[in-house]
Amino acid sequence: MSVVRITLLLATIVAVLERPAHAGAIELDRATASILIHPRVDVVRDEGGRLTLEEVRGRFDRSTVGAYSFGFTNAAYWYRFTIANRSTSTLTRLLVFRTPWLDRVVLYEPRANGRYRTRTFGDRLPFHQRELDHRCFVLRLEIPRGETTYYARLQVSQAFMTPISLWQPEAFRVDDSRRSHYFGAIYGVILVMLLYNLFIFLSIRDTRYLYYCFYLFAFGLMNVSYNGYSFAYLWPNAPTFSNWTYSSWIFLFQLTGLLFAIKFLETRKRSPRLHAVVLGVCGVMCATWGGSMLFGLELIYNASAVFFVSLYSPLVALAGIVVWRTGYRAARFFVVASLATLVGSFVTAATAAGFIRYSFATFHATEFGLMIDITLLSFALADRLRLAQAEHELAQKQTRSALETLVHERTAELESEPDRAEELARTDPQTKLANRRALEEQIARKFERARRYSRDLS
C-alpha cells in the first residue's frame, strides 16, 4: 500500500472518529443568504436499498455525519438534517442538490399532521417533470418556525457525491447567473479554439489539428454532460440515454486525448515502446467501455471511466516527458499542458472522494486545468508548426546549397572536357606518348617558324 493511500486512510479514520453521533440543527434566520447542508447531515447506508422511512429512522444513532461522497456503490443512502428557523415567521428557501446525475431522490418533508410529503426527482425522470426548470435539482421549501427534520433517500449509479445547500431565492438567482457566465466563458473558449484549429486543418491539411479538434469536441461534450446542460437542452426527454452517456463522453475524451498525444508527439517514430503502451491502453479502454455497456454492467461502466482518468493523465504527461527527452522541442508545451490537467484532475477527484472540502473551485479544478491545457496545447501546435517551417526552410537551404555545389562541379567538368579531348587526340593510349598527329602539328609549327625567320631546319 502506498504512502498516499495510508495517509488518506488515516485521515478518513480520524475524521470519522471525530464526528459526533448527531449533526445537530442547522441554524437559519432571515439574514442567511446561503448555507451548506451536507456538513450537517446524518447518513445511513441502505445496502439492499429496501428500507422504508419508518425502518431507517431508528438507525440514525449509528449514522455517519457530514459525509457527502461514497464513491461508486449500488447501495442507497438515507440523509437526515434538521433546520432550526429562528425567525418569527415561515421562511422560503431553495434546497439545491448540485449533482446533476443523481438517479433518484425522495425528499420526505414533514407536515403539520405528523405525516410526510414525498417529493421525488432525479435524472431517471424526463427533464420536464422537475419542480423548477434548472440543470441541477432545486426544490422550494417553506420552512416553519422552530426545528424541522427532513429525510431524503438517494441512489446514484455514477460517482456518489451530493453537495447540498440552502439558498434565499434571490441570492440563488445571482449565484446561478455567475455560474452561467462562467460556463458560458468556458464553452465559448472551446468553440473558438475548435473552429480556429479546424480552419487551420482545412488550410494546411495537418492531421494533428484535426485530432485536436476531436479532443476539444469530446471535452466540451463531456463537460456539458456532467454539468447537466446536455440533459436540460439537448435530450431532455431521453433520461436513459442521458444516464448511459455520462461515462461514454468521459471515455471518448480520454481516447481522443491519447490519440492526439501519439499523433502530436510522433511516438511511433520517436518512442516505439511508448507508442505500443499508449495503443494498448486505448485498446483496454475500448474493450472495457464496449463490454460493460454490452452486458449492462452499469456500476463497472461508470466506475471504470473514472478509474481510467487516474491512468490517462499521468500517461499523457509521461509520454510528453519521454518524447521531450529525445530532443523533440515541440513537446515542451505539451508537457506543461498535461501536468495542468493532471493537477486539476487530482484536486477534483480528491474533492469527489471527500478528502478535500467541497467548493466550487475544488470541484471544478479539472475544468481550470483543462482550460490551461487547451491554451498551452494551442501554443504547442503553433510551436510545432513554427519548428516544422524552420526545418523545411533549413532543408530547402541545404538542398539549394547542395545543388549549387553540384552545378559548379559539373560546370567545371564540362569546361575541362574540350582540353581533355584534345589531349587524348594527341596521345597514344598504350604508351601515353605523343602520337603522329602531335608530331605533324609540331613539325608544321617548326617549318612555319623557320620560314618566317629564314632559318635552316633539319
N, C-alpha and C positions, 0 to 999 in steps of 0.2 A: 504493500500500500504506500502510495507516495506521500511526501510530507504535506502537500496541499490537501489531499483527501483527509489525512489525520487532523489537520488544522480545522478544516470545515466541519468534520465530525465532532470535534471537541467544542467548537463554537455552538453547534446545534444543541449538544447536550447541556451546555451551560445555560443557553437561552431557555431551554425547556424547564430546567430545574429552577430558574429564577422566576418563572411565570407563576402567578397566583392561580388558585383553583377557579376563581371567578373574576371576570374582567372588570366588573363594576359598571356603573351607569355613565353614559356619555352626557356631559353637561351641555345644555343648549339654552340660549336666550336670543332675543331679537337681534342683538348686535353681531351674532355669529354668522359670518358670510358663508363659510365652508368649514368642514371638519372631516378628517379621515375616520372611517368607521372600522376598517379591518384591524387596526392595532388593538381594538377593544372588543373583539368578537370572540365568543366561546365557540369551539368547534368540536364536533363529534363525528367520527368516521363510521359510516354505514357500509360495511364490507359487501354485503349482498344487495344493498340498495332496496331492502324490503321493509324497513322500519317505518312505522307511522309516527305522526306527531306525538300522540299520547305515549307511545313506547319510548321515544327518544328523549322526552322531556326529563325523565328521571336519570338520564345518563350524563348530564352536563356537569355533574360534580367531579367527573373524571376526564373532563374535556381539556383540549389544548387551547391556549389563549393567544390571540394575536397573530396566528398563522394565516397566510393568505396564498401560499404556494405549496402544492403537494406533488409536483412532477406529473407523471403520466400514470393514471390509475383507472380501473373500471369501477371503483367504489364511488358511492355518493357521500356527500358531506353535509352535515346539518350545522347551520350557524345560528347563534343566539346573540342578540345585542339589545341593550336597554338604553332608551333615550330619556333623559330627565329634562323636561321642559320647565324651566324656572321662571318663565314669563307668566303674565296674568291671563293669557288667552291662548287659543289654539294657534299653532304656527304652521304655515305652509312651507314645506321643504321638498326638494327633489332628491330622491335616492338614486345614486348613479353607480351602476356596475360598469367599470371601464373596459372590461374584457369583452370584445365583440363576439368571441367564438364560444361563449357558454352555450351548452346544448339545451339544457332545460333547468329552469329555476322556478321554484314555487315559493312565493313570499306569503307567510301567514301573518296577517295584520289583525290584532285583537279588536273586538267590538265591545260596545258597552254591555251587551247581554252575556258576556263571557265566552262567546263563540269567536271563531276566526274567519276572516275573509281571506280567501285564497286568490292570489294573483299570479298567473303562470305566464312565463315568457322564455325566450331562448331562440337560438338560430336554427332550431329544428322546425320552427313555425315560419310561415311566409312573413315577409317584412311588414306588410300592411296590417298585421294583427298586433303590432306593438302599440302600447298605450300612447307613447309620444314618438313622433317621427324623428328618429335620431339613430346614428350609426351604432352607438352604444345603447345599453339598456337603461332607460330613465323612467322612474315612476314618481308620481306626485303623492306625497304623504301629507295628511292632515294630522299633526301631532298634538294631542290634547295636553292640558296642564298635568304636571306630575310625571311619574315614571311609567313608561310604556315599553313592554318587552316584545320584540319581534323575533320570529323564527323564519329561517329560509333553508330550503333543501336545494343543493346544487349538484349537478352532474355534468362532467366535461370529458370528452374523448381527446381533446387537444391538451396542451400543457395546462394543468390545473392551477391557475392563478387568478385571484379575484380581488383586485384593489377596489374598495367600496368607499364612497364619500357621500356627504350630505351637504346640499347647497341651497342657499337662497336662490329663487328663480332668476332674479336679475343678475346676481353675481355669476351664476352658471352661464347665462347668456353671454356675458362679457368674456368669461374664460373660454367658452366654446368658440367665440369669434376669433380669439387669439390663436387657438389651436388650428382653426380652419385656415387662417393666414399662414401659419407655419407649414401645414401640409400643402397648401397651395404653392408656397415657395419651393418646396421640395419637388413637387410634381412638375412645376414649371421648369426647374433646372434640368430634370430628367428629360423632359420633352425637347427642350432646346438642344441639349447635348446629343440626344438621339438623332434629331433632324440634321444637326451640324455634321455629325460623323457620317450619316447616311449620304449627305451631299458630297462629302469628300470621297467616300467609296465610289459613288457614281462617276466622279470626276477622274480618279486615278486608278480605280479598279484594284485597290489593295484590299485583300480579303480580311486583313486584321481589323479594318474599320467596320466591316460587316459583322464580324464576330463580336466586336464591341457593342454594336447596335443591338444584337441579340441579348447580350449581357444586360444592357440598360433596360431593355423592354421587360426582361424577366424580373429584374429588381423592382421596377415600377409595378408590375402585376402582383408580385409578392407583397409589396408594401400596401397597396390599396386593398388587398385581400385581408391581411391580418389587422388592419386598422378599421375594417368594417365598411369601407366605401364601396367595394365591389358588390357586396350583398345589397347595400342600400340603393345603388344606382345602376348596376349592370345586370344582375339577375335576381331581383327581389322576390320573384315567385318560384325560385328553384332552390329551396333550402338544402336538399340532398346534394345537389351539385356543388353548392357553396361549401358544405362541410367536407366533401371529398377533395376539393381543390385547394384548401388551405395549405396542406403539406405538399401538394403537387407543384405549386408555384415555388415552394422552398427548394424542392428537388431540382426544378428547372433552373432556378437561379444559380445553384451550385454547379450544375452541369455546364451551363453556358460560361460561367466563370472559369472553370477548369479548361474548357476548350479554347477560350480566349487566351488563357495563360500559355498553353502549349503552342498556340499559333504566334502569339507575340514574342515569346521567349525563344522560339525556334528550337524547342527541346529535342526534336527528332535529330537535328544536326549537331547541337551543342552539348547535349547530355542524353544519349540514348537510354541509359538505365532509368534516369528520372522520367523520361518520356513514357517508358513502359509502366512505371509505377503509377503515374497520373492516369494513363489509359485504363490500368487495372482498377483503380478506384472508381473511375467513371462506369466501368462495366459492373462492378459490385453494386454501385448506387442504382443503376438502371434495373438490375435484377431485383433488388430489394423493393424499389418503387413499384415495378410491374407485378412482382409476385404477391406483395401484401395487398395490392388492390384487387388482383385476380381472385385471391382466396378470401377476400373480405376481412383481413386481419387489421381492423381499424386502429387498435391500440399500437400494434407494431408499426403500422404505416405512419402514424403521427409521430411516435417516439423516434423512429429511425431517421426521419427527416431532420429532426433537431440534433440527433446524435451525429449525423454526418457533418453538421455545421462545425462541431468541435474538431473534426478532422480536416474539413475543407480549408478553413482559414490558415492553420499552421502549414498545410501542404502548399498552398499558393505562395505564402511567404518564403518557405524553404526553397521552392522552385526558383523564385526570383533571386535569392541569395546565391544558390548554386550556379545559375547561369551568369550572374554578375561576376562571380569569381573566375569564370572562364575568359573574362575580358570583354564581355558584351556590355558596352557602356549604356545602352538604352534601357537596361534592366534596373538602373538605379532609382528612377521614379517609380517603377513598378514595385520595388521592394518597400519603399516608404508607404505607398498606397495600400499594399496588402497588410502591412503592420497596423495601419489605422483601422482597417476592417477587423483585424484580429482583436485589438484592444476594445473596440466598440462592441463586438460580439460577446467578448468575455464579460463586460460590465452588464449587458442586457441579460445574459444567461444567469449571472450571479444574482441579479435582481429577480428574475423569474423563479430561481430556486430558493429565494428568501434569504440569501446570505448578505445582500446589500439592501438597505431600506428603499422601499419603492418611492420613486419620484418621477416626474415627467422626464427629467434629464437622464436618470439612470436607466429607465425602461426604454427610452428611445436612443440610447447610446449607439446602437447599431446603425441607426439612420445617420447620426452625426459622422460616425466613422466611414460609412459608405459615401456620404457627400464628399468627404476628403478624398476617399478612394476614387470617386468618379472624376474629381477635378485633377488629381495627380495622374490618373491614367490618361486623361486627355493630354496633359503635358508629356507623358511618356510616348504617346502616339506621335505627337508633334516632334518630339526629340528624335524618335525613331525615323521619322520621315526626313528630318534635317540630316541625320547621320547617313541615311541611305543616299540622299542627294550629294553629300560630301564625298561618300565612297564612289558614287557614279562619276562625279567630276574628276576625282583623282584617277579613276580607271581610264577615263577619256584622255586625261593629260598624259598618263603613262603610255596609252596606246598611240597618241599623237606623236610623242617623243620617239617611240619605237619605230613608227612609220617613217618619220623624218630621217632617222639613222639609217634605216634600210634603203630609203630612196637615195641618200647620199652615197652609200656604199655601191649600190647598183649603178649610179651615175658615173662614179669613178671607174667601175669595171668597164662600163660601156665606152668611156673616153679612152681607156687603155687598150681596147680591142684592136683598133687600126694599127697601132705601133706593134702590137703582138703579132698581128697577121703579117706585117711587113718583115718582121724578124724571122718568122717561120719560113717565109718565102725565100729568104737568103741563106738558110742554114740547112745542112744535111741532117736529116732526122736521126741517123745512126751515129755518125761521128761528132755531130754538133759543130762541124767546121763549116766555113763559108763555102757555098756551092758555086756552080758555073755562073748562075745569074749574078751573084755578088761579084765574081771575078770580071765578068763583062762590064758591069757598071763601074767598077774601079778602073778598068783599062780605058773605058770611054772617057772618064773624068781626067785620067792622066794624059791621054792623047790630046784632049781639048786644052789642057793646061800647057802642054808642050807647044802646041800650035800657036796659042795666044802669046806666049813669051818667046817664040822662035828658038826653042831649046831642043837639044838632041834627046832622043828617048830610046832606051834599049830594054 
